[in-house]
Amino acid sequence: LIQAQNQSIRLNQIGFYPQGPKIAVIAQVNRQNAFSILDAVNGDTVYRGTLGSPRNNPLSGKSTQIADFSGLQKSGKYQLALADGTRSYPFEIKPLVHRAVAIGALRGFYFQRMSTALPASFAGSWARATGHPDTKVLVHASAASSQRPVDFVISSPGGWYDAGDYNKYIVNSGITTATLLSLYEDFPQYCRNFNTNIPESKNQVPDLLDEVLWNLRWMLTMQDPNDGGVYHKLTNPSFDPMDIMPDQATKPRYVVQKTTAAALNLAAVAAQAARVLHPFQQQLPGLADSCLLVARKAWAWAVQNPKMLYEQNELNKSFDPDIVTGAYGDRNVEDERIWAATELYLSTQEAQYLTPIQFNNDLSVPSWNQVATLAAYSLLRLKKQTTGAAIPLRERAIAQLLKLADQLVADLDSRPYHTVMGKTARDFVWGSSAVAANQAIVLLQAYRLNKKGEYLQGALHNLDYLLGRNATGFSFVTGFGSKYPLHIHHRLSEADGVVEPIPGLLSGGPNPGKQDKCPGYPSDAPDECFVDDACSYASNEIAINWNAPLVYLAVAVEALAQQ
Ligand code: 9MR
């Protein structure tokens, strides 16, 4: 009976929890205000409602109307229908409604695994041969030293492909891996029973941590054991063409320059991993201890080298070959210092790490280059480990986090899509989908502190945004929903000869920067600057630091719905 679906009805294309908020947005003002919810199987009307009064969208000048059917709590498969007969995509109301998305999003990381073949038993139609062994990686001239001359080769296998490209970057791995470790620390019980059908599913380590280990072990190899410094990235000099599979992509690879940002990212992640992996001594002998050693050494290097920034253009003036892949060139590493110090403190309780920590500045929604808030999350979570002089730091972190959460949910009732996302045009940066997901994590952390319903609801509204309730009408997660991107900027999906993109990957989302200059952007409105075309690396690429907060969000709402 699913028929005549109208793309102007925007809603979470997967569905809603029986007790949760349920909102659809009509992207054009309608002449008749009545709407109904139909049983998608037999067409019966199960709920009637009235659209809200028009809301102005300052980003596009358009108006929307809200259909709120939160009162419908019965499980089932439904469609929303307007008085003129137009119908929405089908959606479900049921417990565990986001479990499949949560599993799919974590499996997205499995598909990003480097240096390994993906057999059909785990990867289905997206099975592939092994590529990028990275066992003989050249030390770039920018990273050469007396111990590591230019012709020196290191082994640095594993890790996840960063995004649509075939390189791996420590800075971006930092926030990604930490977000997944934090998910485990926040919801250990749920995560212990979260099976994602990966090769390690039958071992005695939770799948979430097995997935993390794939990248963590790589990150550890990026430290130069001679001095504790950490290479910024492992990369080809320039991006591969779009139509080449990993086993065919055999150009030389380099580790490039040691930077402060890389050292602090590794210090933070390895310190957090040390305490998360501590209970798994038997399954992973020695690993937690090694992580702590690596973290301490990386920190010490950063103390000696407090501002070694990654400046790719400058680097190319002095060294060959030129490196033109992703820079992740953060110009301010003070937030990375706070984060690494906090994780080291929480894993060791040593006062030496307390000195650099302060929460005097406003916290911001995390991104690859803004990570102080990750430190706040860990302090909130680990109350017992926070003693003495750390107690007032934790209190300040809590106050700042709640302030940020309150700003995010303010005026929700007037927003055109009733989402936390999109309060201002500034939310629509490169990778805006991750802004939405990370805003939701801020709210979930606040919710864990004081159980205020509006925070949890705000997080759900942003999940709705990602799954279709937005100005583009797309669910941004491949393979999930009725309309999702089919042409992500993703070499693995473009080159594999399979029509469907690899599932469980979060597209970057609207970005008015339009840096790719692709044809086909529908408008200049910041919330509409999205084009489902593989040429659009600025709006339709995928990336591990965008997928990780999606995993966190989907798993967290599932875990909370069961409590
Ligand atoms: O996510 C990054 C975004 O914040 C930057 O504006 C953009 C341009 O520097 O780079 C993005 O990261 C890309 C990285 O540099 C290379 N791999 C793909 C990443 C996602 O587009």
Residues whose N, C-alpha, C, O or C-beta is under 5 A from the ligand:
A	BS01	9MR	D162 A163 D165 G326 A327 Y328 W430 G431 Y537 E541 I542 A543
